[in-house]
Amino acid sequence: MIQLGEVEVTKIVEWSGDIAPVSAVLPDTPAELWRDNEEWLAPRHWHPEADAYHAAVQTWVLRSEGKVILVDTGVGNGRARPQIPLFDHLDTDFLSRLAAAGVQPEDVDVVVNTHIHYDHVGWNTRADGDGWVPTFPNATYLIPRADQEWFDPRNAHRRSVDPLRLQGSLLVYADSIAPVLDRAVLWDGSYRIDGNLVLEPAPGHTPGSSLLRLTSGSDRAVFVGDLLHSPVQILAPAHSSCFCEDRAQAATTRTRVLNRAADLGELVLPAHFADDSAVEIRRSGPGFSIHHWRDAT
C-alpha cells in the first residue's frame, strides 16, 4: 500500500506473465534500447532470452474521502476473447484477492475505466446465468464518453480494423459495457470524483483514453492507464504500442503527461508495469529517466 496524502493506494494483480515479443508489442523501439537497459528491465519487464514483454493486468484500489474507488477492472473471468487467446475464458481468483485487501464487491463506490479495452473493463461485470450483471452493485461506473461512442456497436462502421479485432471489441462491449450503462456516467472534458481525484482526457491509445490525477496534501500522482505499456517508453516516449488506435497522438499525449510528472514530482502509476509498478521520473537531457520505484502491494 502507498499512502499519498489522505489517499490509500493498493494494487490488486489479476494476472502477470509474458504476453508477446517486445518487437510485436512496441514495434518501433530499437533493439539497442532494450539491450542497453537490460540490467534493470530484466526480468521484471522483459525476458531477453525470449524477447518477451513481461507485464501485469491489475486494478488500483483507492480509498479517498470515505469512498472505495477502483481504477480499471482487468480481464474478468469466463469471457470469449478471440482477439487474444491468452485471455480467452480466463479464470482467476481476482475477487478473492480484492477481498484479501478488505474490499467486497458491495463496498465499491466508484469504478473508473480509463478506456474501453478488454483488459480494463472485464470485472465491470460477472456471469449470472446466461447473462452478465454488474460485479459492483453499489458503484457508479465512470466511462469516457468518447470511448463509449467509439466502441458502441452502432458505430462499428466508423472503425477500420481487422475482423478479429472488431469481433473482439463487440464482445467486450456486450459483456462488460452494455450491462453497466444504466449506472454509468459518460464524461468528457474532465470529471472530478472528489477533492483529491480528477479524471482528464489522454487520447491516442483510444479516442477516449483518460488519466486520473491525485492531489492530496503535498503528494501528487497520476494513473496513466495505457499511456505507458513499458518503462522503455519513459526513456523513449515517441514510441507507441501496437495497441494504440492513433500512435502519433498517443506519443504526443505521453510526452505531455511525462513533462508534467517530471515538473511537479507526480508519482506515475501505469496499468501494466509488473512488480514495482509505481515510478518517480526526472528530466534527463531532452528526455526522462527513472528516479525511483515504489510498490503498492
C-alpha atoms as one frame of an Amber mdcrd trajectory, in Angstrom:
protein
   0.000   0.000   0.000   1.142   3.531  -0.763  -0.122   6.463   1.269  -0.450
   9.624  -0.813  -1.679  12.434   1.373  -5.045  11.242   2.660  -5.462   8.643
  -0.111  -4.524   4.975   0.267  -3.477   3.191  -2.929  -3.303  -0.595  -3.193
  -2.557  -2.715  -6.249  -4.533  -5.896  -6.936  -2.915  -8.087  -9.593  -5.277
 -10.186 -11.680  -2.637 -11.786 -13.934   1.052 -11.437 -14.748   3.278 -13.095
 -17.315   4.759 -12.888 -20.790   2.394 -11.562 -23.441   4.292 -11.344 -26.746
   7.705 -10.397 -28.134   8.620  -6.779 -27.483   9.133  -6.440 -31.220   5.377
  -7.026 -31.585   4.135  -5.012 -28.607   6.419  -1.999 -29.186   7.383  -2.499
 -32.811   9.204   0.801 -33.305  11.530   0.566 -30.321  15.126  -0.159 -31.400
  16.669  -3.390 -30.110  19.569  -1.481 -28.602  17.185   0.444 -26.330  16.298
  -2.832 -24.656  19.831  -4.197 -24.646  21.326  -1.013 -23.195  18.855  -1.156
 -20.297  18.750  -4.914 -19.783  20.274  -4.672 -16.299  17.092  -3.173 -14.852
  14.465  -4.133 -17.442  15.090  -7.856 -16.946  13.395  -9.821 -15.579  10.634
  -7.570 -14.231   9.643  -6.032 -17.562  11.455  -8.056 -20.217  12.728 -11.587
 -20.611  15.576 -11.149 -23.095  16.135 -14.860 -23.748  12.711 -14.985 -25.403
  12.476 -11.259 -26.227   9.267 -11.443 -24.189   7.298  -8.437 -22.984   6.510
  -9.145 -19.334   3.544  -7.323 -17.836   0.675  -7.426 -15.389  -3.061  -6.884
 -15.570  -4.067  -5.131 -12.385  -6.521  -2.861 -10.607  -5.694   0.125  -8.438
  -7.806   0.371  -5.276  -8.070   3.898  -3.889  -9.600   4.866  -0.556 -10.385
   8.563  -0.673 -12.788  10.709   1.363 -14.557   7.631   2.708 -15.091   6.044
  -0.710 -13.625   2.935  -2.331 -12.611   3.593  -5.940 -11.343   1.027  -8.433
  -9.201   2.182 -11.347  -9.635  -0.323 -14.195 -11.049  -3.811 -13.701  -8.860
  -6.216 -15.667  -9.902  -9.010 -17.995 -12.561 -10.794 -15.969 -13.433 -14.475
 -15.900 -15.123 -16.613 -18.494 -15.137 -14.189 -21.426 -14.765 -15.022 -25.096
 -11.688 -13.100 -26.240 -10.809 -14.407 -29.707  -8.581 -11.401 -30.369  -6.160
 -12.518 -27.628  -6.280 -16.263 -26.891  -4.043 -15.807 -23.831  -7.020 -14.275
 -22.004  -9.823 -16.267 -23.603 -12.046 -17.640 -20.826  -9.570 -16.566 -18.148
 -10.207 -17.982 -14.670  -8.560 -16.202 -11.734  -9.251 -15.551  -8.058  -9.328
 -11.784  -8.561 -12.350 -11.222  -6.306 -10.671 -13.199  -3.526  -7.575 -11.023
  -3.890  -9.781  -7.960  -3.687 -11.402  -9.372  -0.547  -7.972 -10.009   0.967
  -7.357  -6.269   0.579 -10.533  -5.611   2.554 -12.878  -4.875  -0.364 -16.081
  -6.774  -1.074 -17.954  -6.022  -4.332 -20.716  -4.180  -2.474 -18.117  -1.903
  -0.820 -17.077  -0.288  -4.099 -18.462   3.206  -4.641 -16.817   4.182  -7.946
 -15.350   2.215 -10.844 -13.073   4.112 -13.224 -12.497   2.681 -16.692  -9.576
   4.669 -18.080 -10.585   3.378 -21.509 -12.609   0.591 -23.107 -10.199  -2.251
 -23.817 -10.766  -5.855 -22.776  -8.097  -5.739 -20.028  -9.508  -2.613 -18.342
 -13.246  -3.303 -18.166 -13.610  -7.056 -17.642 -14.574  -7.191 -13.981 -17.160
  -4.469 -14.558 -19.475  -7.460 -14.735 -19.792 -11.085 -13.670 -21.651 -14.004
 -15.182 -25.178 -14.556 -13.901 -26.990 -17.422 -15.556 -26.910 -16.790 -19.276
 -26.035 -13.105 -18.983 -23.829 -10.514 -17.328 -24.601  -8.299 -14.346 -22.593
  -5.557 -12.592 -19.956  -7.015 -10.283 -20.084  -3.940  -8.053 -23.793  -3.405
  -7.375 -23.491  -0.111  -5.500 -20.912   1.545  -7.754 -21.108   4.362 -10.257
 -19.109   3.457 -13.357 -17.140   6.316 -14.919 -16.586   5.768 -18.647 -15.129
   8.279 -21.125 -17.920   9.325 -23.477 -15.587   9.346 -26.495 -14.742   5.680
 -25.935 -18.332   4.656 -25.331 -19.280   6.223 -28.651 -16.236   4.777 -30.468
 -16.885   1.217 -29.278 -20.682   1.336 -29.460 -21.660  -1.406 -31.966 -23.895
   1.105 -33.764 -20.736   2.989 -34.754 -18.647  -0.020 -35.763 -18.736   1.128
 -39.387 -16.563   4.104 -38.425 -13.671   1.853 -37.450 -11.306   0.344 -39.964
  -9.901  -2.693 -38.177  -9.331  -6.338 -38.970 -12.362  -8.617 -38.497 -10.967
 -10.460 -35.464 -10.216  -7.241 -33.613 -13.652  -5.878 -34.457 -15.329  -9.062
 -33.282 -13.375  -8.888 -30.044 -14.336  -5.275 -29.361 -18.018  -6.081 -29.956
 -17.827  -8.913 -27.427 -16.135  -6.635 -24.876 -18.854  -4.032 -25.265 -21.620
  -6.628 -24.958 -20.358  -8.371 -21.827 -18.545  -5.573 -19.963 -20.004  -2.187
 -21.004 -23.643  -2.565 -22.043 -24.682  -4.215 -18.728 -23.432  -1.228 -16.657
 -24.563   1.682 -18.812 -27.661   2.263 -16.693 -25.397   3.092 -13.742 -22.610
   4.803 -15.688 -21.564   8.412 -16.010 -20.300   9.129 -19.514 -17.962  12.045
 -19.008 -15.980  14.339 -21.271 -13.825  17.396 -20.712 -12.897  16.389 -17.178
 -14.620  14.805 -14.213 -13.932  15.457 -10.547 -14.546  12.448  -8.331 -13.766
  14.186  -5.060 -11.409  16.760  -3.597  -8.394  14.519  -4.267  -9.161  12.957
  -7.634  -9.968  14.238 -11.107 -10.213  12.488 -14.485  -8.756  14.130 -17.590
  -8.598  13.143 -21.272  -5.402  11.495 -22.535  -6.303  10.490 -26.109  -4.343
   8.423 -28.581  -4.353   4.894 -27.230  -8.103   5.091 -27.775 -10.130   8.198
 -28.625 -11.356   8.463 -25.053  -8.304   7.272 -23.151  -8.040   9.095 -19.860
  -5.867   9.508 -16.811  -6.640  10.054 -13.149  -4.801  12.781 -11.255  -4.383
  12.619  -7.494  -3.537  15.673  -5.422  -3.663  15.318  -1.651  -1.618  17.423
   0.712   1.847  17.717  -0.757   1.556  14.434  -2.684   0.778  14.141  -6.375
   0.256  11.112  -8.582  -1.113  10.267 -12.000  -2.709   6.970 -13.011  -1.900
   6.854 -16.725  -3.716   3.714 -17.909  -2.126   2.549 -21.163  -0.168   5.688
 -21.954   2.755   3.531 -20.867   2.992  -0.187 -21.576   6.684  -0.498 -20.745
   9.185   1.656 -18.867  11.220   1.949 -22.067   8.560   4.452 -23.140   9.692
   6.733 -20.323  13.137   6.751 -21.911  11.707   6.994 -25.435   8.182   8.449
 -25.271   7.871   8.777 -29.056   7.312   5.016 -29.321   3.707   3.832 -29.001
   2.409   0.309 -28.614   0.773  -1.833 -31.270  -2.479  -1.489 -29.323  -2.781
   2.275 -29.860  -5.510   3.494 -32.195  -3.541   6.652 -33.039   0.148   6.135
 -32.301   1.217   9.673 -33.113  -1.423  11.202 -30.855  -0.569   8.730 -28.096
   3.097   9.767 -28.287   2.177  13.454 -28.071  -0.051  12.818 -25.059   2.584
  10.640 -23.393   5.250  13.315 -23.710   2.908  15.968 -22.316   1.983  13.833
 -19.317   5.594  12.873 -18.579   6.655  16.518 -18.794   4.133  17.442 -16.140
   5.025  14.440 -13.963   8.700  15.398 -14.045   7.995  19.069 -13.365   5.534
  18.526 -10.500   7.013  15.372  -8.996   3.938  13.282  -9.743   4.223   9.580
  -8.994   3.376   7.730 -12.231   1.196   4.616 -11.953   0.711   2.763 -15.267
  -1.725  -0.083 -15.748   0.634  -2.860 -16.808   4.044  -2.491 -15.169   4.794
  -5.683 -13.262   6.310  -5.912  -9.761   7.292  -2.430  -8.556   4.747  -0.618
 -10.680   4.759   2.989  -9.483   7.627   5.166 -10.636   9.094   8.581  -9.976
  10.708  10.165 -13.035  13.131  13.002 -13.611  14.286  15.017 -16.577  17.410
  13.720 -18.256  18.737  15.958 -21.024  15.945  16.327 -23.572  14.109  13.301
 -22.180  13.358  11.490 -18.936  14.918   8.947 -16.618  13.639   6.689 -13.868
  14.470   8.050 -10.441  12.806   5.644  -8.012  10.402   2.684  -7.997   7.625
   2.187  -5.433   5.479  -0.855  -4.758   1.779  -0.632  -3.869   1.028  -4.257
  -2.977
